Amino acid sequence: MGKVEKIKFNYNLHYLLESELTLDSDNKLISEIKYSYDKNRNVIGIQNSTLNRLWEYQYIKFDKENNWIERKRLLNGNLFSIEKRSINYW
């Protein structure tokens, strides 16, 4: 297997990242990460097939602009963290 040569990003028609491929110098696949989204374009899943990891996101609270301000992050179905953020609008 050659060294990492390039990372290829694939986007859907809505300009959302669908997958990330890492290829070696022989253009052989090293890893693949797939992304999934809800109807509001929030990421709800990140699947890393190489590491056999699935990150899932559950949105809890949204602000007045409908941006998430609190979400749960799960790793392979187990709660990993609760993320909170504040957004300043100008």
N, C-alpha and C positions, 0 to 999 in steps of 0.2 A: 504494500500500500504506500502510495506517495504522500507527500506532505499536503496540508490544506492549501489548495490553490485558489478557490473562489467560493463565495457565498452567493447564491442566487435567490432573489426575492420575487415571489409571484403575487400579483394583486388581482382582485376581482373587478367587475365593471363599476363598482361603487368606490374604487380606490382603497379598498381595505386589504390589508396583508392577509393572504390565504395560506402561504407556506414559505418556509425558509429552508433551502437546501444547501448543505455544506458538501463540497466536492473536493476530491484530492487531485493531484497533478495529472492523474490518468483519467479524470472526469468520472471517477467512481464515487458513488454516494457514501458519505461518511455519516451524515445525520440528516433527519428530516423533522421539521417542526411544523405542525398545522394549527391554524387559528380558526375559531368559530365565533360568531357574533349574534347578538339578539337583534330584534327589529329596530332598535334605537342605535345600532352600531356600537354597542358596548361589547367588549370582548367577554365571552362567557366560557371559553375553553382554549387551552394551549396544550397540544398533545406532542410530546417528544417521543417518537417511536424508538429511537436508539437507546434512550435511558429508561424507557417504559414508565414515563411519568405523565400524568394528566393533571394540569392545573385547571381548576374550575373557579369561576367567579359568580357570586350571588350578590346582587345589588339590593341594599337595604334602604338607603335614603337618597333622595335627590333634592337639589336646591331649586330655587324659583326659575332657573333657566333650564331645568331638566338635566343638569349634569350630576353625576353621582358624587356624593360626599361621604358615603359609607358603604363598604362592601366586605363580604367574607371571601377569603381565598382558601381553597381546599386543595390538598395534594393527594391524589389517588383516593379521593372520597373522604379524607380526614381533614378537619379544620386545621389550617396552618396559621392563619392570622386574620385579624379584622383590621382593615385599612380605613382610615378617616382622613379626609382632606378638606381644606377650605379654599375657596376660590374668590379672589378679589376682582370685582368688575369695575372698570373705569368708565 
